[in-house]
C-alpha cells in the first residue's frame, strides 16, 4: 500500500472519529456540543460578536445559530446586548458562567492534547502540520 493511500485512510479515520465524537456530544445532553463550543470559543476571543459572525465562526447557518443562541441564553451562558456603536444591532457577549465554561473546555482540550501528543517527536508534529495544511487546502478548493 502506498504512503499516500495510508495518509488518505488516516484522514478518513480521523473524520470518522470526529463524527463519532459529535454523536456522543449530541447524546450526552448535559454539556455543550462541539458546535456550541466553537461558537463560544470564538466569542471568548472576540469579546462580543453578532449572531452572523458566530454563525460564520462555527460554520452553521444564521438560523441554526439563532436557535443555538436562544438555548445558550436560556442556560445563562450568553446574553444579547444592543451594540454600543449601532443601536439597531444586537451583539452577543459571554456571561461569567459562559466564560467559566469556555475556560474549562479549553483546559480539558489542552490537557487531552498534551497527553495525546506528549510522546510525538517535534519533527513528526512539524510534518503533520504540513500534511494537514495540504489536506485543508485540498478541501477548501473542492
LOMAR-676049 format. One record per residue: residue in three letters; residue number from 1; x, y, z of N, C-alpha, C in turn. Coordinates in nm, 2 decimals, padded with zeros to 4 digits, m for minus. Example, Ala and Ser with C-alpha at 12.3 -4.5 7.8 and 13.67 -1.06 7.14 Angstrom:
<nodes>
+------+------+--------+--------+--------+--------+--------+--------+--------+--------+--------+
: resn : resi :    npx :    npy :    npz :   capx :   capy :   capz :    cpx :    cpy :    cpz :
+------+------+--------+--------+--------+--------+--------+--------+--------+--------+--------+
:  ALA :    1 :  01.32 : m00.57 :  00.78 :  01.23 : m00.45 :  00.78 :  01.32 : m00.33 :  00.78 :
:  SER :    2 :  01.28 : m00.22 :  00.71 :  01.37 : m00.11 :  00.71 :  01.29 :  00.00 :  00.79 :
+------+------+--------+--------+--------+--------+--------+--------+--------+--------+--------+
</nodes>
This chain:
<nodes>
+------+------+--------+--------+--------+--------+--------+--------+--------+--------+--------+
: resn : resi :    npx :    npy :    npz :   capx :   capy :   capz :    cpx :    cpy :    cpz :
+------+------+--------+--------+--------+--------+--------+--------+--------+--------+--------+
:  UNK :    1 :  00.09 : m00.12 :  00.00 :  00.00 :  00.00 :  00.00 :  00.09 :  00.12 :  00.00 :
:  UNK :    2 :  00.06 :  00.22 : m00.08 :  00.14 :  00.34 : m00.09 :  00.12 :  00.43 :  00.03 :
:  UNK :    3 :  00.21 :  00.52 :  00.06 :  00.21 :  00.61 :  00.17 :  00.09 :  00.71 :  00.15 :
:  UNK :    4 :  00.07 :  00.75 :  00.03 : m00.05 :  00.84 :  00.00 : m00.18 :  00.78 :  00.04 :
:  UNK :    5 : m00.20 :  00.65 :  00.01 : m00.32 :  00.58 :  00.04 : m00.33 :  00.57 :  00.19 :
:  UNK :    6 : m00.22 :  00.54 :  00.26 : m00.22 :  00.53 :  00.41 : m00.26 :  00.66 :  00.47 :
:  UNK :    7 : m00.21 :  00.77 :  00.42 : m00.25 :  00.91 :  00.47 : m00.39 :  00.93 :  00.44 :
:  UNK :    8 : m00.44 :  00.90 :  00.32 : m00.58 :  00.92 :  00.29 : m00.67 :  00.84 :  00.39 :
:  UNK :    9 : m00.63 :  00.71 :  00.42 : m00.71 :  00.63 :  00.52 : m00.70 :  00.69 :  00.66 :
:  UNK :   10 : m00.58 :  00.74 :  00.69 : m00.57 :  00.80 :  00.83 : m00.66 :  00.93 :  00.84 :
:  UNK :   11 : m00.67 :  01.01 :  00.73 : m00.75 :  01.13 :  00.74 : m00.90 :  01.08 :  00.74 :
:  UNK :   12 : m00.94 :  00.98 :  00.67 : m01.07 :  00.93 :  00.67 : m01.11 :  00.88 :  00.81 :
:  UNK :   13 : m01.01 :  00.81 :  00.88 : m01.03 :  00.76 :  01.01 : m01.05 :  00.87 :  01.11 :
:  UNK :   14 : m00.97 :  00.98 :  01.09 : m00.98 :  01.10 :  01.18 : m01.12 :  01.16 :  01.16 :
:  UNK :   15 : m01.17 :  01.18 :  01.04 : m01.30 :  01.23 :  01.02 : m01.41 :  01.14 :  01.08 :
:  UNK :   16 : m01.40 :  01.01 :  01.07 : m01.49 :  00.92 :  01.13 : m01.49 :  00.93 :  01.29 :
:  UNK :   17 : m01.37 :  00.95 :  01.34 : m01.36 :  00.97 :  01.49 : m01.43 :  01.10 :  01.53 :
:  UNK :   18 : m01.41 :  01.20 :  01.45 : m01.47 :  01.33 :  01.48 : m01.63 :  01.32 :  01.47 :
:  UNK :   19 : m01.68 :  01.25 :  01.37 : m01.82 :  01.23 :  01.36 : m01.88 :  01.15 :  01.49 :
:  UNK :   20 : m01.80 :  01.05 :  01.53 : m01.84 :  00.97 :  01.65 : m01.84 :  01.06 :  01.77 :
:  UNK :   21 : m01.74 :  01.15 :  01.78 : m01.73 :  01.24 :  01.89 : m01.85 :  01.33 :  01.89 :
:  UNK :   22 : m01.89 :  01.38 :  01.78 : m02.01 :  01.47 :  01.77 : m02.13 :  01.40 :  01.81 :
:  UNK :   23 : m02.15 :  01.27 :  01.77 : m02.26 :  01.19 :  01.81 : m02.27 :  01.18 :  01.96 :
:  UNK :   24 : m02.16 :  01.15 :  02.02 : m02.16 :  01.14 :  02.17 : m02.19 :  01.27 :  02.23 :
:  UNK :   25 : m02.15 :  01.38 :  02.18 : m02.18 :  01.51 :  02.24 : m02.33 :  01.53 :  02.23 :
:  UNK :   26 : m02.39 :  01.50 :  02.12 : m02.53 :  01.52 :  02.10 : m02.62 :  01.44 :  02.19 :
:  UNK :   27 : m02.57 :  01.32 :  02.23 : m02.64 :  01.23 :  02.31 : m02.62 :  01.26 :  02.46 :
:  UNK :   28 : m02.51 :  01.33 :  02.50 : m02.48 :  01.35 :  02.64 : m02.58 :  01.45 :  02.70 :
:  UNK :   29 : m02.62 :  01.55 :  02.62 : m02.72 :  01.64 :  02.67 : m02.67 :  01.75 :  02.77 :
:  UNK :   30 : m02.60 :  01.71 :  02.88 : m02.57 :  01.80 :  02.99 : m02.47 :  01.90 :  02.95 :
:  UNK :   31 : m02.37 :  01.87 :  02.87 : m02.26 :  01.97 :  02.83 : m02.30 :  02.05 :  02.71 :
:  UNK :   32 : m02.20 :  02.10 :  02.65 : m02.21 :  02.18 :  02.53 : m02.17 :  02.09 :  02.41 :
:  UNK :   33 : m02.23 :  02.11 :  02.30 : m02.19 :  02.04 :  02.18 : m02.07 :  02.11 :  02.12 :
:  UNK :   34 : m02.00 :  02.04 :  02.03 : m01.88 :  02.09 :  01.97 : m01.91 :  02.22 :  01.90 :
:  UNK :   35 : m02.03 :  02.23 :  01.83 : m02.06 :  02.35 :  01.76 : m02.08 :  02.46 :  01.85 :
:  UNK :   36 : m02.15 :  02.44 :  01.96 : m02.17 :  02.54 :  02.06 : m02.03 :  02.59 :  02.12 :
:  UNK :   37 : m01.95 :  02.49 :  02.15 : m01.81 :  02.53 :  02.20 : m01.73 :  02.61 :  02.10 :
:  UNK :   38 : m01.74 :  02.57 :  01.97 : m01.67 :  02.65 :  01.86 : m01.72 :  02.80 :  01.86 :
:  UNK :   39 : m01.86 :  02.81 :  01.87 : m01.91 :  02.95 :  01.87 : m01.87 :  03.02 :  02.00 :
:  UNK :   40 : m01.88 :  02.96 :  02.11 : m01.84 :  03.02 :  02.24 : m01.69 :  03.05 :  02.24 :
:  UNK :   41 : m01.61 :  02.97 :  02.18 : m01.46 :  02.99 :  02.18 : m01.43 :  03.12 :  02.10 :
:  UNK :   42 : m01.50 :  03.13 :  01.98 : m01.49 :  03.25 :  01.90 : m01.53 :  03.37 :  01.97 :
:  UNK :   43 : m01.64 :  03.36 :  02.05 : m01.70 :  03.47 :  02.12 : m01.60 :  03.51 :  02.23 :
:  UNK :   44 : m01.54 :  03.41 :  02.30 : m01.45 :  03.44 :  02.41 : m01.33 :  03.52 :  02.35 :
:  UNK :   45 : m01.28 :  03.48 :  02.23 : m01.17 :  03.55 :  02.17 : m01.21 :  03.70 :  02.13 :
:  UNK :   46 : m01.33 :  03.71 :  02.07 : m01.37 :  03.84 :  02.02 : m01.42 :  03.94 :  02.13 :
:  UNK :   47 : m01.47 :  03.88 :  02.24 : m01.53 :  03.97 :  02.34 : m01.68 :  03.99 :  02.32 :
:  UNK :   48 : m01.71 :  04.03 :  02.20 : m01.85 :  04.05 :  02.16 : m01.86 :  04.02 :  02.01 :
:  UNK :   49 : m01.98 :  03.97 :  01.96 : m01.99 :  03.94 :  01.82 : m02.14 :  03.94 :  01.79 :
:  UNK :   50 : m02.17 :  03.95 :  01.66 : m02.31 :  03.94 :  01.61 : m02.34 :  03.79 :  01.59 :
:  UNK :   51 : m02.46 :  03.76 :  01.59 : m02.50 :  03.62 :  01.56 : m02.45 :  03.57 :  01.43 :
:  UNK :   52 : m02.44 :  03.66 :  01.33 : m02.39 :  03.63 :  01.20 : m02.24 :  03.59 :  01.21 :
:  UNK :   53 : m02.16 :  03.67 :  01.28 : m02.02 :  03.64 :  01.30 : m02.00 :  03.51 :  01.37 :
:  UNK :   54 : m02.08 :  03.48 :  01.47 : m02.07 :  03.35 :  01.53 : m02.11 :  03.23 :  01.44 :
:  UNK :   55 : m02.21 :  03.25 :  01.36 : m02.25 :  03.15 :  01.27 : m02.14 :  03.12 :  01.17 :
:  UNK :   56 : m02.07 :  03.22 :  01.12 : m01.96 :  03.20 :  01.03 : m01.84 :  03.13 :  01.10 :
:  UNK :   57 : m01.82 :  03.17 :  01.23 : m01.71 :  03.11 :  01.30 : m01.74 :  02.96 :  01.33 :
:  UNK :   58 : m01.86 :  02.93 :  01.36 : m01.90 :  02.79 :  01.39 : m01.94 :  02.71 :  01.27 :
:  UNK :   59 : m01.94 :  02.77 :  01.15 : m01.98 :  02.71 :  01.03 : m02.12 :  02.65 :  01.03 :
:  UNK :   60 : m02.21 :  02.73 :  01.07 : m02.35 :  02.69 :  01.07 : m02.43 :  02.81 :  01.00 :
:  UNK :   61 : m02.56 :  02.78 :  00.97 : m02.64 :  02.89 :  00.91 : m02.68 :  02.99 :  01.02 :
:  UNK :   62 : m02.71 :  03.11 :  00.98 : m02.76 :  03.21 :  01.08 : m02.89 :  03.16 :  01.16 :
:  UNK :   63 : m02.97 :  03.09 :  01.09 : m03.09 :  03.03 :  01.15 : m03.06 :  02.93 :  01.26 :
:  UNK :   64 : m02.96 :  02.85 :  01.23 : m02.92 :  02.75 :  01.33 : m02.85 :  02.82 :  01.45 :
:  UNK :   65 : m02.77 :  02.92 :  01.42 : m02.71 :  03.00 :  01.53 : m02.81 :  03.07 :  01.62 :
:  UNK :   66 : m02.92 :  03.12 :  01.56 : m03.02 :  03.19 :  01.64 : m03.08 :  03.09 :  01.74 :
:  UNK :   67 : m03.11 :  02.97 :  01.69 : m03.17 :  02.87 :  01.78 : m03.07 :  02.83 :  01.89 :
:  UNK :   68 : m02.94 :  02.82 :  01.85 : m02.84 :  02.78 :  01.95 : m02.82 :  02.89 :  02.05 :
:  UNK :   69 : m02.83 :  03.02 :  02.01 : m02.81 :  03.13 :  02.10 : m02.93 :  03.14 :  02.19 :
:  UNK :   70 : m03.05 :  03.11 :  02.14 : m03.17 :  03.11 :  02.23 : m03.15 :  03.01 :  02.35 :
:  UNK :   71 : m03.10 :  02.89 :  02.31 : m03.08 :  02.79 :  02.41 : m02.96 :  02.83 :  02.51 :
:  UNK :   72 : m02.86 :  02.88 :  02.46 : m02.75 :  02.93 :  02.54 : m02.79 :  03.04 :  02.63 :
:  UNK :   73 : m02.87 :  03.13 :  02.58 : m02.92 :  03.24 :  02.67 : m03.01 :  03.19 :  02.78 :
:  UNK :   74 : m03.09 :  03.09 :  02.75 : m03.18 :  03.03 :  02.85 : m03.10 :  02.96 :  02.96 :
:  UNK :   75 : m02.98 :  02.91 :  02.92 : m02.90 :  02.85 :  03.02 : m02.81 :  02.94 :  03.10 :
:  UNK :   76 : m02.81 :  03.07 :  03.06 : m02.73 :  03.17 :  03.13 : m02.59 :  03.18 :  03.08 :
:  UNK :   77 : m02.56 :  03.13 :  02.96 : m02.42 :  03.12 :  02.91 : m02.39 :  03.25 :  02.84 :
:  UNK :   78 : m02.48 :  03.30 :  02.76 : m02.46 :  03.43 :  02.69 : m02.57 :  03.52 :  02.72 :
:  UNK :   79 : m02.55 :  03.65 :  02.68 : m02.66 :  03.74 :  02.68 : m02.65 :  03.83 :  02.56 :
:  UNK :   80 : m02.77 :  03.88 :  02.51 : m02.77 :  03.97 :  02.40 : m02.78 :  04.11 :  02.45 :
:  UNK :   81 : m02.70 :  04.20 :  02.38 : m02.69 :  04.34 :  02.42 : m02.70 :  04.42 :  02.29 :
:  UNK :   82 : m02.76 :  04.54 :  02.31 : m02.75 :  04.64 :  02.20 : m02.61 :  04.68 :  02.17 :
:  UNK :   83 : m02.57 :  04.69 :  02.05 : m02.44 :  04.74 :  02.01 : m02.41 :  04.87 :  02.07 :
:  UNK :   84 : m02.29 :  04.90 :  02.11 : m02.25 :  05.03 :  02.17 : m02.24 :  05.13 :  02.06 :
:  UNK :   85 : m02.22 :  05.09 :  01.93 : m02.20 :  05.18 :  01.82 : m02.32 :  05.19 :  01.73 :
:  UNK :   86 : m02.40 :  05.09 :  01.72 : m02.52 :  05.08 :  01.63 : m02.64 :  05.03 :  01.71 :
:  UNK :   87 : m02.72 :  05.11 :  01.76 : m02.83 :  05.07 :  01.84 : m02.93 :  04.97 :  01.77 :
:  UNK :   88 : m02.92 :  04.96 :  01.64 : m03.01 :  04.86 :  01.57 : m02.95 :  04.72 :  01.58 :
:  UNK :   89 : m02.82 :  04.71 :  01.60 : m02.75 :  04.58 :  01.60 : m02.75 :  04.52 :  01.74 :
:  UNK :   90 : m02.77 :  04.39 :  01.75 : m02.76 :  04.31 :  01.87 : m02.62 :  04.24 :  01.87 :
:  UNK :   91 : m02.55 :  04.25 :  01.98 : m02.43 :  04.17 :  02.00 : m02.44 :  04.07 :  02.11 :
:  UNK :   92 : m02.37 :  03.97 :  02.09 : m02.37 :  03.86 :  02.19 : m02.24 :  03.87 :  02.28 :
:  UNK :   93 : m02.26 :  03.85 :  02.41 : m02.15 :  03.85 :  02.50 : m02.16 :  03.73 :  02.59 :
:  UNK :   94 : m02.05 :  03.68 :  02.64 : m02.05 :  03.57 :  02.74 : m02.09 :  03.63 :  02.88 :
:  UNK :   95 : m02.16 :  03.55 :  02.95 : m02.18 :  03.58 :  03.09 : m02.06 :  03.53 :  03.17 :
:  UNK :   96 : m02.05 :  03.55 :  03.30 : m01.95 :  03.50 :  03.38 : m01.95 :  03.34 :  03.37 :
:  UNK :   97 : m02.07 :  03.29 :  03.38 : m02.08 :  03.14 :  03.37 : m02.03 :  03.09 :  03.23 :
:  UNK :   98 : m02.06 :  03.17 :  03.12 : m02.01 :  03.13 :  02.99 : m01.86 :  03.13 :  02.98 :
:  UNK :   99 : m01.80 :  03.24 :  03.04 : m01.65 :  03.25 :  03.04 : m01.59 :  03.13 :  03.11 :
:  UNK :  100 : m01.65 :  03.10 :  03.22 : m01.60 :  02.98 :  03.30 : m01.61 :  02.85 :  03.22 :
:  UNK :  101 : m01.73 :  02.83 :  03.15 : m01.74 :  02.71 :  03.07 : m01.64 :  02.70 :  02.96 :
:  UNK :  102 : m01.61 :  02.81 :  02.89 : m01.51 :  02.82 :  02.79 : m01.38 :  02.79 :  02.84 :
:  UNK :  103 : m01.34 :  02.85 :  02.96 : m01.21 :  02.83 :  03.02 : m01.19 :  02.68 :  03.06 :
:  UNK :  104 : m01.30 :  02.62 :  03.11 : m01.29 :  02.48 :  03.15 : m01.28 :  02.39 :  03.03 :
:  UNK :  105 : m01.35 :  02.42 :  02.92 : m01.34 :  02.34 :  02.80 : m01.20 :  02.35 :  02.73 :
:  UNK :  106 : m01.15 :  02.47 :  02.73 : m01.02 :  02.49 :  02.68 : m00.91 :  02.42 :  02.76 :
:  UNK :  107 : m00.93 :  02.42 :  02.89 : m00.83 :  02.34 :  02.97 : m00.84 :  02.19 :  02.95 :
:  UNK :  108 : m00.96 :  02.14 :  02.94 : m00.98 :  02.00 :  02.91 : m00.92 :  01.96 :  02.78 :
:  UNK :  109 : m00.94 :  02.04 :  02.68 : m00.88 :  02.02 :  02.55 : m00.73 :  02.02 :  02.56 :
:  UNK :  110 : m00.67 :  02.12 :  02.62 : m00.53 :  02.14 :  02.63 : m00.47 :  02.02 :  02.70 :
:  UNK :  111 : m00.53 :  01.97 :  02.81 : m00.48 :  01.85 :  02.88 : m00.48 :  01.73 :  02.79 :
:  UNK :  112 : m00.60 :  01.71 :  02.72 : m00.61 :  01.59 :  02.63 : m00.51 :  01.60 :  02.52 :
:  UNK :  113 : m00.49 :  01.71 :  02.46 : m00.40 :  01.73 :  02.35 : m00.26 :  01.70 :  02.40 :
:  UNK :  114 : m00.22 :  01.76 :  02.51 : m00.08 :  01.74 :  02.56 : m00.06 :  01.60 :  02.59 :
:  UNK :  115 : m00.15 :  01.53 :  02.65 : m00.14 :  01.39 :  02.68 : m00.12 :  01.31 :  02.55 :
:  UNK :  116 : m00.21 :  01.33 :  02.46 : m00.20 :  01.26 :  02.33 : m00.07 :  01.28 :  02.25 :
:  UNK :  117 : m00.02 :  01.40 :  02.26 :  00.10 :  01.44 :  02.18 :  00.23 :  01.43 :  02.25 :
:  UNK :  118 :  00.23 :  01.40 :  02.38 :  00.35 :  01.41 :  02.46 :  00.46 :  01.32 :  02.41 :
:  UNK :  119 :  00.43 :  01.21 :  02.35 :  00.54 :  01.12 :  02.30 :  00.57 :  01.13 :  02.15 :
:  UNK :  120 :  00.51 :  01.23 :  02.09 :  00.53 :  01.25 :  01.94 :  00.65 :  01.35 :  01.93 :
:  UNK :  121 :  00.75 :  01.31 :  01.86 :  00.87 :  01.40 :  01.83 :  00.83 :  01.53 :  01.76 :
:  UNK :  122 :  00.90 :  01.63 :  01.79 :  00.87 :  01.76 :  01.73 :  00.87 :  01.76 :  01.58 :
:  UNK :  123 :  00.97 :  01.68 :  01.52 :  00.98 :  01.68 :  01.37 :  00.86 :  01.61 :  01.31 :
:  UNK :  124 :  00.80 :  01.51 :  01.38 :  00.67 :  01.45 :  01.34 :  00.56 :  01.54 :  01.34 :
:  UNK :  125 :  00.55 :  01.63 :  01.45 :  00.45 :  01.73 :  01.46 :  00.46 :  01.83 :  01.35 :
:  UNK :  126 :  00.58 :  01.87 :  01.31 :  00.60 :  01.96 :  01.20 :  00.56 :  01.90 :  01.07 :
:  UNK :  127 :  00.59 :  01.77 :  01.05 :  00.54 :  01.71 :  00.93 :  00.39 :  01.70 :  00.93 :
:  UNK :  128 :  00.33 :  01.67 :  01.04 :  00.18 :  01.67 :  01.05 :  00.12 :  01.81 :  01.01 :
:  UNK :  129 :  00.18 :  01.91 :  01.06 :  00.13 :  02.05 :  01.03 :  00.13 :  02.07 :  00.88 :
:  UNK :  130 :  00.24 :  02.03 :  00.81 :  00.25 :  02.05 :  00.66 :  00.14 :  01.96 :  00.59 :
:  UNK :  131 :  00.13 :  01.84 :  00.63 :  00.03 :  01.75 :  00.57 : m00.11 :  01.79 :  00.59 :
:  UNK :  132 : m00.14 :  01.83 :  00.71 : m00.28 :  01.87 :  00.74 : m00.31 :  02.01 :  00.67 :
:  UNK :  133 : m00.21 :  02.09 :  00.66 : m00.23 :  02.21 :  00.58 : m00.26 :  02.18 :  00.43 :
:  UNK :  134 : m00.20 :  02.08 :  00.38 : m00.23 :  02.05 :  00.24 : m00.37 :  01.98 :  00.23 :
:  UNK :  135 : m00.40 :  01.90 :  00.32 : m00.54 :  01.84 :  00.32 : m00.64 :  01.95 :  00.34 :
:  UNK :  136 : m00.62 :  02.05 :  00.42 : m00.71 :  02.16 :  00.44 : m00.72 :  02.24 :  00.31 :
:  UNK :  137 : m00.61 :  02.27 :  00.25 : m00.61 :  02.34 :  00.12 : m00.69 :  02.26 :  00.01 :
:  UNK :  138 : m00.67 :  02.13 :  00.01 : m00.75 :  02.05 : m00.09 : m00.90 :  02.06 : m00.07 :
:  UNK :  139 : m00.94 :  02.05 :  00.06 : m01.08 :  02.06 :  00.09 : m01.14 :  02.20 :  00.06 :
:  UNK :  140 : m01.06 :  02.30 :  00.09 : m01.10 :  02.44 :  00.06 : m01.12 :  02.46 : m00.09 :
:  UNK :  141 : m01.05 :  02.39 : m00.18 : m01.05 :  02.40 : m00.32 : m01.16 :  02.32 : m00.38 :
:  UNK :  142 : m01.23 :  02.24 : m00.31 : m01.33 :  02.15 : m00.36 : m01.46 :  02.22 : m00.37 :
+------+------+--------+--------+--------+--------+--------+--------+--------+--------+--------+
</nodes>
